[in-house]
């Protein structure tokens, strides 16, 4: 099984998780509610760090939990660790092997914090270090570039958010609709391949998202770097205007996420400015007509997905884009140079 197979496996992976993991999520949510916490500290690397960025917005907006992203080097290379005894300490890692992520969770448990591992291996060192484990149940992922493990991590984090908020039927229904929405996003495959051909000579770009979609911008940029060796710089569209916008000149590629939601109007205004004033070459992923009309290089995301769940859907055409762009460049997406499936950092 290769990368494209695993991208297309995602609806089944998400459905399996929804069918099998709710009881465990409920137990973990009850344990978290029983132990008052001041904040959440999340540790992850690479793709799993981007899942943490999603949780930062999700749990902050929907559960009113302040969420900080850990600096694992503070726990592994410096003399004193931060005080995290009153936190929910979460380690996210598909393999559960990275020593620095394990170290953050282990230190949290030593200090008396409630600890949670989000991983694809419930027997891993990360799971053993934590008091609780959310098994993402993605199955073996053979490709070096993560696809199904990323969306499975997002689903686990979203389900925990729903459980912590009281398990509202409308939220459960929104989660239940995700496999079908991801399947609909996969139907964009042919259109994605055409857009990838348009960018076959691309060597650098920026990827813009904001709010819930900032994590997707980061993950899209990472996949571009891993699979196509394009120098892809991800930004919050707000931060982008504080300096990096100076990079844009006629023909410069700007890849943007602009789904419906709280930040849509500002996102559309910025993209229109980049097109009209600076001549940027836009590629837009959106479910909104005004955003899609900004450029012929657009992909219509499935309608009806709530903003807080759209990152599970919008990343799918981005994954396909990176796969097809690698092939357009004559590269092998199954064997990105210098990379291994598991990276161990301390």
C-alpha positions, 0 to 999 in steps of 0.5 A: 500500500502506498501514499495515495492508497492511504489518502483514499483509506481515510473515510474508512479509518475515520468511520472505524474510529467513530464505531469503536472508540467512543466509550474510551473517549467518555472515560478520559473526558470524565477523568479530566473533568474530575481533576481541575486543570489550569491549562493544557500543555501539548507536545508533538513534532512535525505532523503531530505538532500541527494536530496540536495547533488544531487542538489549540484553536478547538479546545480554546474556542469550544472548551474554553481551555487555554492551550500551550504548545510545549517546547520539548527541549526545555524538558530534555536539554535544560536543567529545570522543567516548567511547572506543569502539575496543574495542567492536562499534559498531552503528547501527540505522536503517531508512533509514540516513539519520539523521546522528547515528546515522551519526556514531556508527558513523563515529566507531567506525570511526575509532577502530578498532572493528568497525562494523555497520549494520542497515538497510533500505538497503544503499546508505545513508550508514549502510551506507557508514560501517560495515564490515559491513551487515545488510540487513533486506530489508523492501522499501519501507515507505510508511507513516510508522509503521514496522511491517515494518521493526521486526520485520525489524530484530529478526529480523536482530538475533536471527539474529546472536545465534544465529550468534554463539552457534554456530548451534544447530539448535534456535535455527535451528528457532525462527527458522524458526517465526517467520513462522507465529507472526506469521501466527497473531498477525495472526489476532487482527485482529478481536478487536483491533478490538473492544478498540480500540473499548473504548478509543476515548475513551482519552487517556492510558495506561501500557504495561508490559513487562519484560526482553525485553518492555520494547522492545515496551512502548516500541514500542507506546507510540510507535505509540500516540503516532504514530497516535492521539495518546494520551499513552502512557508506557512503563515497565519494570514494575520501574521503574513501581513506583518512583514512576509507579504513583502515577498509577493510579486507578480506570479508568486504562488499563494496557496490559501485555505478560505472555508466559511467561518469567522475569518472568511471575510478577512481572508477573502479581502487579503486574497483579493488584495494579493491578486489585484495589487501584487499579481499573486498566483492564487490557489484557493480551497473553500466552500464559499462562492466569493472565495472560489471566484477569486481564481480559476485555480480553486477547489470547492470543498464539501458543503455543510461541514462546520468550521471546527471540523473542516480541517479534517476535510480540507487537508485531504485535497491538499494531500492529493495536491502534494502527491500529484505535484511530486509526480509532476516533478518526476519525484517518487512520493513513496521515497522522499529523500533523507526521510524516515517514517519515525524520527527520534529527537531528544 
